Amino acid sequence: ALELAEALIALEVYREPSHVLLMQLHALQGHSAGVEAAYTRCAEVLRAEFGIAPGPSTEQAYQRITADLKRLASHRVERPSVRFAEGGFGAVAYTTLGEGERGLVISPGFVCHIEIALEHPRLRACVDALAERFRVILFDRRGVGLSERLRATSTPAAIAADIAAILDHAGVARAWLFGSSEGGLGAMRLAIDRPDRVAGLCLFGSLARGSAAPDY
């Protein structure tokens, strides 16, 4: 698209909408310097040939684009620092937010990707609120997100082993566990097998089994 905009400008260097298009394309990339350069280039061409400034519509577009970029920059959240714990069956990706004394591990459900999840404003606001009181740990289960995908299993025992590996890697002796959907299975499994590592258990939309059984 940038190449096309440059081709349009080359065809008619004084056509201001082509310069506005170039500014918009740089803005889509979050490239404020590119927007500034495109506007300056347009202004210099018009000044050199006709002794005039860019027209009102071009000026308004430039001001709107730069204002939008500044607003987005002010709301941009810090990307998490991703770490990897070796769980015996491949690396498990996790990140931590907050510096609270108590640890809180969020065991995710069917789909997860910690980087993409934390870009969602409402989820990020919830996690940031928890991070004011806890050291919040988010992770991707093996098989999805940033964690190991080859030969990955997602049994309750595997999820529990992933959580234990993360606690060891992060230097957390004991933590609260928040299990969502099928992530609750692994949280329960760890609470049963290693109660010394679990301070408390909170389940949301979780289940005891994934399929029917004579006793379930």
Secondary structure, 3 states (H helix, E strand, C coil): CHHHHHHHHHHCCCCHHHHHHHHHHHHHCCCHHHHHHHHHHHHHHHHHHHCCCCCHHHHHHHHHHHHHHHHHHHHCCCCCCCEEEECCCCEEEEEEECCCCEEEEEECCCCCCHHHHCCCHHHHHHHHHHHCCEEEEEECCCCCCCCCCCCCCCCHHHHHHHHHHHHHHHCCCCEEEEEECCHHHHHHHHHHHCHHHEEEEEEECCCCCCCCCCCC
